[in-house]
Amino acid sequence: MDDAALTRDVFLGGRLAIWQPRRGYRAATDPVLLAAAVEARAGQSVLELGCGAGVALLALGCRIPGLSLTGVERQADYADLARRNVAENGIPARIVTADLTALPSDLRRGFDHVLTNPPYYPPSSPGARDPGRAAALREETSLDQWLDEALKRVKSGGYLTLIHMAERLGPILTALEGRAGSVAVRPIAPREGRAAGRILVQARKDARGPLRLLAPLVMHDGPVRRGDGDDFTLGARGVLRDALPLAWD
């Protein structure tokens, strides 16, 4: 993509600078929340399926140095942006242009962590006019198949972490049943007293622990937005601006 068609946006309080399309799919808070929810340790292997321009992968690498990071993105333009962002932010990571249903043979192995932000909307939903945005947000690979492929890439005892719409929790739990346990669900609510629109889900492959439904992460202070300033709650600001982890307790 030509630089005139891009913006360079800061994340994590300026710790990351990310090139992304001026029009089309643009990362905001979801990939940062996803990265904050991954409980990785230096030396572990991490795979992101559908990495886009690399925000989640790089946010994780910024918070936890020493990870072996790999991102898979099928849209070539976004994969190229991810490689540029990797290089310019100085965080080692491998970006592979591939469909998650047809991964290169060297990626068909177990990783300590797999993270993913599958497309939110079913194929029947109205498509965005921008093809990149449409491909990022509307399912072409079903959610069930997406999670099946993700679970194949998690080693036994490893973790799958994902962010999705709250209304898709049922299908997500069905996809995990019998293959991953110790499932934890963190709702993400826009404001206190409002219904959660997003969920973070963590599951451990081959574990058998019970489901835990955690207290929501509330994103914004007050019942309504007032003025043009930043109204993130202390907890949300810690994750989005200060690169703090989002604990599963």
C-alpha positions, 0 to 999 in steps of 0.5 A: 500500500502507498503511504498516502493510503495509510496512517501511522497510529500509536498504541500502548501509550506510544510504545508501538507505532502501527501502519494501517489503512486509512480506509478499510479494517483498522485496529482499535482496542480489541487486538490490544485487549486480546494481547493483554489476555495472553499469559505467556512467558519468555521463551514460549511459542505464540501463533496468531491466526488472522494477525492483520497489520500485527497489532495484537502480536506486537502488543504481546511482544512489547509486553513480554520480550523473548517470545517466539512470535508467528502471525498468519494473515491471508490478505497479502496487503495486511501481511505486508503491513505486519512485516513493516510494523515488525521491522519498524517496531524492532520486535522479532516476529515471523509473518506468514501469508496464508489461509489458516485452513492451508498453513505451511507444513512447518506451522502444523505443530503445537504452540504454547499459545494461540491467539485469534480475533475471528471475523465477527459477522456471519456470511449473511450479514451486509458486507463492508464496501472496502474488501479488506474490511469485509474480509476482516469482519465477515466470516468466510471460514466459519467460526467453528472451523476457525476454532477447530484450526486454532485448537489443532495448533495448540499443544497439549496443555497450551492455551487458546485465547480469543476475543469475539462478540458476546452473542457468539459465546454459545458456539465458542463453548460448543467448539471447545467442548471435549478438546479444551477445558478450564475455560475462563470468560471475561465479558467486556462492557462499554460502561457500568450497568451496560450489557457486554458486547465483547468477550475474551475467552481463554481455554487450556487444551486437554484440560478438564477444569470447570468453566469460570465466568469472571467479572466484566472489564468495564471500558469507560467511566460514567453512564454516558460519554461527556466531552471529547477527552479520554474516559477510559476506566483505570483498568482499561487505561492500564491495559490500553495505555500502560501495557499491563496484563489482563489477569484471569482472576 
